[in-house]
């Protein structure tokens, strides 16, 4: 490494390179990385960074736009939108019993219909009962790793396109991690672009399933190190001043307690969708209320539990997840770190992870990482700062570019 680069202090601004590789390893947390020599000789600039509250569906768009979820519009996958729901026609079938509406075949049919006919994208899944689908919409309709992929703000890829800078992106949408690294190395070797965004997703599931026995994840990390070392060396053969960085979207917290949040609410005797709606994620419940009695009793009862707490409006604003129309939840109940919703909408009861993410960003296990071969051009403290590093590396000039917008409307009158 150039001695001048080593001597730069944070925020000074290193030389801008004509080649840069930014590699996102899903769920690679600072706590997991501590004490490990993961590419420390190549990436000596290392620090933890704060994630956003929630999951990758909100965290990665923040990396790609430099904005909080409240500004780029992506947080959780389902949002309340009874007027704009692609499934609003399903209300005509409300007379059918739940045994027909909410079964494996019906859910699969809705999934395929959403993906192939309704424009919800290849990742859409029917995670709530089809009876409730008419009240919801799906935020990730496009591939967020492509131009115009994020609905509410321009991403780094929109800006690269606008300024005519050649780039390549790689993600699970097309390939496995092994295939991604092979393709990226070949593309770098032949000079296919000047900016490369490499997303490696398979560590996430390993850490979910193996947190209590981390050896498989450690072996995968060692494999990543070998593969990335080859990729980076290929880049430096082409450009000795190439900027390379490895970062993540969040960490992973050890699971200690399970709690059936949906069953706890069901015991109060209220019904969906007449009295309320709820979407249960692995670490939170998001609620919309249509009955004052229901609202009062659910808030009072869950507020008395030891497993979690309600997020105030002020805290949601501070965390960058407050939406004035309540599209992602009129009220949000967040579990404490280490607790998990035992029967969420996104995972069945048979899934018993030993690691989970999606907690408050103050949880130290939730910290993501940023590793680089040179000091960052700006102080890197949060996910949004990674975006600024990419902008500098790409020599981007304008901070915003025009792009088609898809306003997300929520209406709670129906």
C-alpha positions as CSV (number, residue, x, y, z in Angstrom):
1,X,0.0,0.0,0.0
2,X,1.2,3.5,-0.7
3,X,2.7,5.1,2.4
4,X,0.8,8.3,1.7
5,X,-2.5,6.5,1.9
6,X,-1.4,4.9,5.3
7,X,-0.7,8.3,6.8
8,X,-4.1,9.8,5.9
9,X,-6.3,10.5,8.8
10,X,-10.1,9.9,8.7
11,X,-11.9,12.5,6.7
12,X,-8.8,13.9,4.8
13,X,-9.9,12.4,1.5
14,X,-7.6,9.9,-0.3
15,X,-6.8,10.1,-4.0
16,X,-9.7,9.2,-6.2
17,X,-9.1,6.0,-8.1
18,X,-10.3,5.0,-11.6
19,X,-11.3,1.5,-10.2
20,X,-13.2,0.6,-7.1
21,X,-14.8,-2.5,-5.6
22,X,-17.3,-2.3,-2.9
23,X,-18.3,-5.7,-1.4
24,X,-21.3,-6.2,0.8
25,X,-21.3,-9.4,3.0
26,X,-24.7,-9.8,4.4
27,X,-24.9,-10.0,8.3
28,X,-21.1,-9.8,8.8
29,X,-21.2,-8.2,12.3
30,X,-18.4,-6.4,14.2
31,X,-18.9,-8.8,17.1
32,X,-18.4,-11.8,14.9
33,X,-15.4,-10.3,13.2
34,X,-13.6,-9.2,16.4
35,X,-10.4,-11.2,17.0
36,X,-10.3,-12.6,13.5
37,X,-7.6,-11.7,10.9
38,X,-10.1,-11.4,8.0
39,X,-8.0,-9.6,5.3
40,X,-6.4,-7.4,7.9
41,X,-3.2,-7.1,5.8
42,X,-5.2,-5.8,2.8
43,X,-7.9,-3.9,4.6
44,X,-6.3,-2.2,7.6
45,X,-8.9,0.5,8.0
46,X,-11.6,-1.2,10.1
47,X,-14.4,0.0,12.2
48,X,-18.0,-0.9,13.4
49,X,-20.8,1.1,11.9
50,X,-24.4,1.6,13.0
51,X,-27.2,-0.2,11.1
52,X,-30.8,1.0,10.8
53,X,-33.6,-0.6,12.8
54,X,-35.1,-3.4,10.9
55,X,-33.9,-5.8,8.2
56,X,-31.9,-5.8,5.0
57,X,-35.0,-4.5,3.1
58,X,-34.4,-1.1,4.8
59,X,-30.6,-1.3,5.5
60,X,-29.4,-1.9,2.0
61,X,-31.4,0.9,0.4
62,X,-29.8,3.2,3.0
63,X,-26.4,2.0,1.8
64,X,-27.3,2.6,-1.8
65,X,-28.9,6.1,-1.3
66,X,-27.2,7.5,1.8
67,X,-30.7,8.3,3.2
68,X,-32.8,6.8,6.1
69,X,-35.8,4.6,5.3
70,X,-38.2,7.5,6.0
71,X,-36.6,9.3,3.0
72,X,-35.9,6.6,0.5
73,X,-39.2,4.8,1.2
74,X,-38.0,1.2,1.8
75,X,-38.3,-0.3,5.2
76,X,-40.1,-3.6,5.7
77,X,-41.4,-5.5,2.7
78,X,-45.2,-5.2,3.4
79,X,-46.8,-1.8,3.9
80,X,-50.4,-0.8,4.4
81,X,-52.0,0.4,1.2
82,X,-55.7,-0.8,0.9
83,X,-56.4,1.5,-2.1
84,X,-53.3,0.6,-4.1
85,X,-53.0,-3.1,-3.2
86,X,-52.5,-5.3,-6.2
87,X,-54.7,-7.8,-4.4
88,X,-57.6,-5.6,-3.5
89,X,-59.8,-7.7,-5.8
90,X,-59.4,-10.6,-3.3
91,X,-62.0,-8.9,-1.0
92,X,-64.7,-10.3,-3.2
93,X,-63.7,-13.8,-1.8
94,X,-63.9,-12.7,1.8
95,X,-66.9,-15.1,2.3
96,X,-64.6,-18.2,1.8
97,X,-63.5,-19.9,5.0
98,X,-59.9,-19.5,6.3
99,X,-59.3,-23.1,5.7
100,X,-59.5,-22.4,2.0
101,X,-58.1,-18.9,1.9
102,X,-55.0,-19.5,4.0
103,X,-53.5,-22.8,2.9
104,X,-50.3,-23.8,1.1
105,X,-51.8,-24.1,-2.4
106,X,-53.6,-20.7,-2.1
107,X,-50.5,-19.0,-0.9
108,X,-48.4,-20.5,-3.7
109,X,-51.0,-19.3,-6.2
110,X,-50.9,-15.8,-4.8
111,X,-47.1,-15.8,-4.8
112,X,-46.9,-16.8,-8.5
113,X,-49.6,-14.3,-9.4
114,X,-47.8,-11.5,-7.7
115,X,-44.5,-12.3,-9.4
116,X,-45.8,-13.1,-12.9
117,X,-48.9,-11.0,-13.3
118,X,-49.1,-8.2,-10.8
119,X,-45.6,-6.7,-11.2
120,X,-44.4,-7.3,-7.7
121,X,-41.0,-8.7,-8.7
122,X,-39.3,-12.0,-8.5
123,X,-38.8,-11.9,-4.7
124,X,-42.4,-11.4,-3.8
125,X,-43.8,-14.0,-1.3
126,X,-47.2,-14.4,0.2
127,X,-46.2,-13.9,3.8
128,X,-49.6,-12.9,5.2
129,X,-52.9,-14.7,4.9
130,X,-54.4,-14.1,1.4
131,X,-57.4,-12.8,3.3
132,X,-55.3,-9.9,4.4
133,X,-53.4,-9.3,1.2
134,X,-56.0,-6.7,-0.1
135,X,-54.8,-4.3,2.6
136,X,-51.1,-4.5,1.8
137,X,-48.6,-3.7,-0.9
138,X,-45.0,-4.9,-1.5
139,X,-42.2,-2.3,-1.6
140,X,-39.4,-4.2,-3.4
141,X,-41.0,-4.5,-6.9
142,X,-37.8,-3.9,-8.7
143,X,-34.3,-5.2,-8.3
144,X,-32.7,-2.6,-6.0
145,X,-29.2,-3.4,-7.5
146,X,-30.2,-2.0,-10.8
147,X,-31.1,1.4,-12.1
148,X,-34.4,2.8,-10.8
149,X,-34.5,0.0,-8.2
150,X,-35.4,2.1,-5.2
151,X,-38.8,3.7,-5.3
152,X,-38.3,6.9,-3.3
153,X,-34.8,8.2,-4.1
154,X,-32.0,7.9,-6.6
155,X,-29.4,5.2,-5.8
156,X,-25.7,5.1,-6.5
157,X,-26.6,3.1,-9.6
158,X,-28.9,5.8,-10.9
159,X,-26.1,8.4,-10.4
160,X,-23.5,6.2,-12.2
161,X,-25.9,5.8,-15.1
162,X,-26.6,9.5,-15.3
163,X,-22.9,10.4,-15.4
164,X,-22.0,7.6,-17.8
165,X,-19.7,5.7,-15.5
166,X,-19.5,2.0,-16.3
167,X,-20.4,-0.3,-13.5
168,X,-21.3,-3.9,-12.7
169,X,-23.5,-5.3,-9.9
170,X,-23.7,-8.8,-8.7
171,X,-26.3,-10.3,-6.3
172,X,-28.3,-13.4,-5.4
173,X,-30.9,-12.3,-8.0
174,X,-28.8,-14.1,-10.6
175,X,-26.0,-16.1,-9.0
176,X,-24.6,-17.9,-6.0
177,X,-21.8,-16.3,-4.0
178,X,-19.3,-18.6,-5.7
179,X,-20.6,-17.6,-9.2
180,X,-20.6,-13.9,-8.2
181,X,-16.9,-14.0,-7.2
182,X,-15.9,-15.8,-10.3
183,X,-17.8,-13.4,-12.6
184,X,-16.5,-10.3,-10.7
185,X,-12.9,-11.5,-10.9
186,X,-13.2,-12.1,-14.7
187,X,-14.9,-8.8,-15.3
188,X,-12.3,-6.9,-13.3
189,X,-9.5,-8.7,-15.2
190,X,-10.9,-7.7,-18.6
191,X,-11.7,-4.1,-17.5
192,X,-15.5,-4.4,-17.9
193,X,-16.2,-1.4,-15.7
194,X,-14.6,1.0,-13.2
195,X,-17.1,0.5,-10.3
196,X,-18.1,-3.0,-9.0
197,X,-20.7,-3.6,-6.4
198,X,-20.5,-7.2,-5.1
199,X,-23.3,-8.5,-2.8
200,X,-22.6,-11.8,-1.1
201,X,-25.7,-13.0,0.8
202,X,-25.0,-16.6,2.0
203,X,-23.3,-15.7,5.3
204,X,-26.6,-14.4,6.6
205,X,-28.3,-17.8,6.8
206,X,-25.2,-19.5,8.2
207,X,-25.1,-17.0,11.1
208,X,-28.9,-17.4,11.6
209,X,-28.5,-21.2,11.9
210,X,-25.0,-21.6,13.3
211,X,-24.5,-18.7,15.7
212,X,-24.3,-21.2,18.7
213,X,-21.8,-23.3,16.7
214,X,-19.9,-20.7,14.5
215,X,-17.4,-23.0,12.9
216,X,-19.3,-23.2,9.5
217,X,-19.6,-19.4,9.4
218,X,-15.9,-19.1,10.3
219,X,-15.0,-21.5,7.5
220,X,-17.2,-19.5,5.0
221,X,-15.4,-16.3,6.2
222,X,-12.0,-17.9,5.5
223,X,-13.3,-18.9,2.0
224,X,-14.5,-15.3,1.4
225,X,-11.0,-14.1,2.4
226,X,-9.3,-16.3,-0.1
227,X,-11.7,-15.4,-2.9
228,X,-11.7,-11.7,-2.2
229,X,-7.9,-11.7,-1.9
230,X,-7.8,-13.0,-5.5
231,X,-10.4,-10.4,-6.6
232,X,-8.6,-7.5,-5.0
233,X,-5.2,-8.6,-6.3
234,X,-6.7,-8.7,-9.8
235,X,-7.9,-5.2,-9.3
236,X,-4.5,-3.9,-8.2
237,X,-2.8,-5.5,-11.2
238,X,-5.1,-3.4,-13.3
239,X,-4.9,-0.3,-11.1
240,X,-2.4,-0.1,-8.2
241,X,-4.5,2.7,-6.7
242,X,-7.8,0.8,-6.8
243,X,-10.1,1.4,-3.8
244,X,-11.5,-1.8,-2.3
245,X,-13.9,-2.1,0.7
246,X,-15.8,-4.8,2.5
247,X,-18.9,-3.8,4.6
248,X,-22.1,-5.2,5.8
249,X,-25.7,-4.2,6.4
250,X,-26.1,-5.4,10.0
251,X,-24.7,-7.9,12.5
252,X,-26.2,-10.9,14.2
253,X,-27.5,-11.2,17.8
254,X,-27.6,-14.5,19.7
255,X,-31.1,-15.7,20.3
256,X,-32.0,-16.5,24.0
257,X,-35.8,-16.3,24.2
258,X,-38.8,-17.1,22.0
259,X,-42.2,-15.4,22.3
260,X,-45.4,-16.0,20.5
261,X,-46.5,-12.4,20.0
262,X,-49.4,-13.2,17.7
263,X,-50.9,-15.7,20.2
264,X,-50.6,-13.1,22.9
265,X,-52.6,-10.6,20.8
266,X,-55.1,-13.3,19.7
267,X,-56.0,-13.9,23.4
268,X,-57.5,-10.5,23.6
269,X,-60.3,-11.6,21.3
270,X,-60.1,-9.0,18.6
271,X,-60.3,-10.0,14.9
272,X,-58.4,-9.1,11.7
273,X,-59.2,-7.2,9.6
274,X,-62.2,-5.8,11.4
275,X,-60.6,-4.6,14.6
276,X,-56.9,-4.4,13.5
277,X,-54.2,-5.6,11.2
278,X,-50.8,-6.9,12.2
279,X,-47.7,-8.0,10.4
280,X,-45.3,-10.0,12.6
281,X,-41.6,-9.9,11.7
282,X,-38.9,-11.8,13.5
283,X,-38.2,-9.0,16.0
284,X,-41.3,-6.8,15.9
285,X,-45.0,-6.5,15.5
286,X,-46.5,-3.7,13.3
287,X,-50.1,-2.8,14.0
288,X,-52.9,-0.8,12.4
289,X,-56.0,-0.3,14.6
290,X,-59.7,0.3,13.5
291,X,-61.2,0.1,16.9
292,X,-60.4,2.4,19.9
293,X,-61.0,-0.5,22.3
294,X,-58.7,-2.8,20.4
295,X,-56.0,-0.1,20.2
296,X,-56.2,0.6,24.0
297,X,-56.1,-3.1,25.1
298,X,-53.4,-4.2,22.7
299,X,-51.1,-1.3,23.6
300,X,-51.7,-1.7,27.3
301,X,-51.2,-5.5,27.3
302,X,-48.1,-5.6,25.1
303,X,-46.7,-2.7,27.0
304,X,-46.7,-4.8,30.2
305,X,-44.6,-7.6,28.7
306,X,-40.9,-8.0,29.5
307,X,-40.0,-9.1,26.0
308,X,-40.2,-5.7,24.3
309,X,-41.5,-2.2,24.1
310,X,-43.5,0.2,21.9
311,X,-41.5,2.7,19.9
312,X,-42.6,6.3,20.4
313,X,-43.1,8.7,17.5
314,X,-40.1,10.7,18.6
315,X,-37.8,7.6,18.7
316,X,-39.0,6.5,15.2
317,X,-38.1,10.0,13.9
318,X,-34.7,9.8,15.5
319,X,-34.1,6.4,13.9
320,X,-35.2,7.5,10.5
321,X,-38.2,5.1,10.3
322,X,-41.1,7.4,10.9
323,X,-43.7,7.6,8.2
324,X,-46.5,10.1,8.8
325,X,-49.0,8.0,6.9
326,X,-48.3,5.0,9.1
327,X,-47.7,2.8,6.0
328,X,-45.2,0.5,7.9
329,X,-47.1,0.5,11.1
330,X,-49.4,2.8,13.1
331,X,-47.8,1.3,16.2
332,X,-44.6,-0.7,16.3
333,X,-43.7,-3.1,19.1
334,X,-40.0,-4.0,19.1
335,X,-38.6,-7.0,20.9
336,X,-35.5,-6.6,23.1
337,X,-32.2,-8.0,21.7
338,X,-32.1,-11.7,22.1
339,X,-35.8,-12.2,21.9
340,X,-37.5,-13.5,18.8
341,X,-41.1,-13.8,17.5
342,X,-41.6,-17.6,17.5
343,X,-44.3,-17.6,14.7
344,X,-43.7,-14.6,12.4
345,X,-45.2,-14.0,9.0
346,X,-41.9,-14.6,7.3
347,X,-40.7,-17.8,9.0
348,X,-42.6,-20.9,10.1
349,X,-42.6,-22.4,13.6
350,X,-40.1,-25.1,12.6
351,X,-37.4,-22.5,12.0
352,X,-35.4,-22.1,15.2
353,X,-32.4,-19.8,14.5
354,X,-29.7,-19.3,17.1
355,X,-28.9,-15.8,15.7
356,X,-31.2,-13.0,14.6
357,X,-31.0,-9.4,13.5
358,X,-33.6,-6.6,13.3
359,X,-33.1,-5.1,16.7
360,X,-32.5,-1.6,17.9
361,X,-29.3,-0.2,16.4
362,X,-27.9,0.4,19.9
363,X,-27.6,-3.4,20.4
364,X,-23.8,-3.9,20.0
365,X,-24.3,-7.2,18.2
366,X,-26.2,-5.4,15.5
367,X,-23.2,-3.3,14.5
368,X,-22.2,-3.8,10.9
369,X,-18.6,-3.4,9.6
370,X,-16.6,-1.2,7.3
371,X,-13.2,-2.4,6.1
372,X,-11.0,-0.7,3.5
373,X,-7.6,-0.6,2.0
374,X,-7.4,3.1,2.7
375,X,-8.9,5.7,5.1
376,X,-12.4,6.7,4.0
377,X,-13.0,10.0,2.4
378,X,-15.6,10.8,5.0
379,X,-16.0,9.6,8.6
380,X,-17.8,6.3,8.4
381,X,-20.1,5.8,11.4
382,X,-23.4,4.6,9.9
383,X,-24.6,2.7,6.8
384,X,-25.4,6.0,5.1
385,X,-21.7,6.9,5.2
386,X,-20.9,3.9,3.0
387,X,-22.8,5.6,0.2
388,X,-20.7,8.8,0.5
389,X,-17.5,6.6,0.2
390,X,-18.9,5.1,-3.0
391,X,-19.7,8.5,-4.4
392,X,-16.1,9.8,-3.8
393,X,-14.6,6.6,-5.2
394,X,-16.7,7.0,-8.4
395,X,-15.9,10.7,-8.8
396,X,-19.6,11.5,-8.8
397,X,-20.4,15.2,-9.0
398,X,-24.2,15.7,-8.5
399,X,-25.7,14.5,-5.3
400,X,-29.1,13.8,-6.8
401,X,-30.3,12.9,-10.2
402,X,-33.9,12.9,-11.6
403,X,-35.5,9.5,-11.8
404,X,-39.0,8.1,-12.1
405,X,-40.7,8.2,-8.8
406,X,-43.4,5.8,-7.5
407,X,-45.2,7.6,-4.7
408,X,-46.3,5.1,-2.0
409,X,-49.7,6.0,-0.7
410,X,-51.3,4.7,2.4
411,X,-55.0,5.2,3.2
412,X,-56.4,4.1,6.5
413,X,-60.0,5.0,5.8
414,X,-61.0,1.6,4.4
